[in-house]
Amino acid sequence: MNIGVETERIEFKKTTGELREGITSLASMLNKNGYGVLYFGVKENGDVVGQQMGDRTLREISQAIANFLKPQVIPTIEHELIDDKNVIKIEVRGSEKPYSAYGRYYMRSADEDRELSPTALKELMDRQTSSDILTLIPAPVQTLTFNP
């Protein structure tokens, strides 16, 4: 079965052996859209191949996300059966941009994760700050004096 194509909000990984790349994609999607879905057990073209799962697989994924995706997000991690094959679906939402994976910052472009240059990172941070409601409220004019 084929479940579609990768997009700016969806990433496929064949196995959890690609967990590092998957976490990078989550950070990238959060920075672009504030939302992202990652599947393990799905080839890049959308074909479901299944994922081997042990007793601790979901917990290990959750711990890796907590340790290496900053600021912290609480993902929804689900085991799904598609055509009798194990698939892991991870969904994240967040609005505390910028997000980093393993100490680096990325932005999603089509189905790619692109590392941000220092200038692009600054622009992302400036956009996030300018959307803060406190920066949009005008301050009343005040006359300040400082006496030595």
Secondary structure, DSSP 8 states (H G I E B T S, - for coil): -B-----SSEEEESSGGGHHHHHHHHHHHHHHHSEEEEEESB-TTSBB------TTHHHHHHHHHHHHEES----EEEEEEETTEEEEEEEEE--S---EETTEEEEEETTEEEE--HHHHHHHHHHHHHTSHHHHS-----------
